[in-house]
């Protein structure tokens, strides 16, 4: 796909704009691929493993542990009781975190 042409009318005259489309791939800013997500507060934190708990209304609390590998992308500062969203893949070794995003605390309303 080399270019994209858009045509539209403006005050009775036809204007054509050509826009070059070039795929921009920055390996540092690309999001790692994952199959599923799991969100909740951190209840256990180790150097190579994270455990997250989630509560859904009407269901018992669920805990899941995820391996943290060298290629796991972490956005934010991990610490106990902070809420995170984990994008992960399931492997023979268990669930491996591919992306961990720390969620900001909710703002208090006056």
C-alpha positions as CSV (number, residue, x, y, z in Angstrom):
1,X,0.0,0.0,0.0
2,X,1.9,3.0,-1.2
3,X,-0.5,5.9,-0.8
4,X,-4.0,6.9,0.0
5,X,-6.1,9.4,-2.0
6,X,-9.0,11.2,-0.4
7,X,-11.5,13.2,-2.5
8,X,-14.0,15.6,-1.1
9,X,-16.0,18.7,-2.2
10,X,-15.4,22.1,-0.6
11,X,-17.4,25.1,-1.8
12,X,-18.3,23.5,-5.1
13,X,-14.8,22.7,-6.1
14,X,-13.2,19.3,-5.9
15,X,-10.1,19.0,-3.7
16,X,-7.8,16.0,-3.7
17,X,-5.3,15.3,-1.0
18,X,-2.7,12.5,-1.2
19,X,-1.4,11.1,2.0
20,X,1.6,8.9,2.1
21,X,1.1,6.0,4.4
22,X,4.3,4.4,5.7
23,X,4.1,1.9,8.4
24,X,6.0,3.2,11.4
25,X,7.4,0.4,13.5
26,X,9.2,1.4,16.6
27,X,10.3,-1.8,18.5
28,X,10.5,0.2,21.8
29,X,6.9,1.4,21.6
30,X,5.2,-1.7,20.2
31,X,3.0,-3.6,22.6
32,X,3.9,-7.2,23.2
33,X,1.3,-9.8,22.0
34,X,-0.8,-11.6,24.6
35,X,-3.8,-13.9,24.6
36,X,-5.8,-12.9,27.8
37,X,-5.9,-10.2,30.5
38,X,-6.4,-10.3,34.2
39,X,-6.9,-7.2,36.5
40,X,-6.8,-6.6,40.2
41,X,-4.5,-5.6,43.1
42,X,-1.1,-7.2,43.6
43,X,-1.2,-9.6,46.6
44,X,2.2,-11.2,46.2
45,X,5.3,-9.7,44.5
46,X,8.6,-11.5,43.9
47,X,11.4,-10.7,41.5
48,X,10.3,-13.3,38.9
49,X,6.6,-13.7,39.8
50,X,3.5,-11.6,40.5
51,X,0.2,-12.7,42.0
52,X,-3.0,-10.7,41.4
53,X,-6.4,-11.1,43.0
54,X,-9.7,-10.1,41.5
55,X,-13.2,-10.0,43.0
56,X,-16.3,-10.2,40.9
57,X,-19.7,-9.5,42.5
58,X,-21.4,-12.8,43.3
59,X,-18.3,-14.9,42.8
60,X,-15.5,-15.9,45.1
61,X,-12.2,-14.0,44.9
62,X,-9.8,-15.4,42.3
63,X,-6.0,-15.4,42.5
64,X,-3.6,-15.9,39.6
65,X,0.2,-15.9,39.5
66,X,2.2,-14.9,36.5
67,X,5.9,-15.4,35.6
68,X,7.8,-12.2,34.9
69,X,10.4,-12.8,32.2
70,X,13.1,-10.5,30.8
71,X,10.9,-9.6,27.8
72,X,7.9,-8.6,30.0
73,X,7.0,-5.0,29.5
74,X,6.1,-3.2,32.7
75,X,4.4,0.2,32.6
76,X,4.6,1.9,36.1
77,X,6.1,0.9,39.4
78,X,5.1,-2.4,40.8
79,X,4.4,-2.6,44.6
80,X,1.9,-4.4,46.9
81,X,-1.8,-3.5,46.7
82,X,-1.5,-1.4,43.6
83,X,-4.0,-2.3,40.9
84,X,-2.6,-3.7,37.6
85,X,-3.8,-5.2,34.4
86,X,-1.7,-8.2,33.2
87,X,-1.7,-9.3,29.6
88,X,-0.4,-12.9,29.5
89,X,0.0,-16.0,27.5
90,X,-0.4,-19.6,28.8
91,X,2.6,-21.9,28.3
92,X,3.7,-25.3,29.5
93,X,5.5,-23.5,32.4
94,X,2.4,-21.6,33.4
95,X,1.0,-18.1,32.8
96,X,3.7,-15.7,31.5
97,X,3.1,-12.0,31.8
98,X,3.8,-10.2,28.5
99,X,2.6,-6.7,29.6
100,X,1.9,-5.3,33.1
101,X,0.2,-1.9,33.4
102,X,0.0,-0.2,36.8
103,X,-3.4,1.6,37.1
104,X,-3.5,5.0,38.7
105,X,-5.4,5.3,42.0
106,X,-9.0,6.7,41.6
107,X,-9.3,10.4,42.2
108,X,-11.4,11.5,45.1
109,X,-14.4,13.5,44.3
110,X,-15.1,16.6,46.5
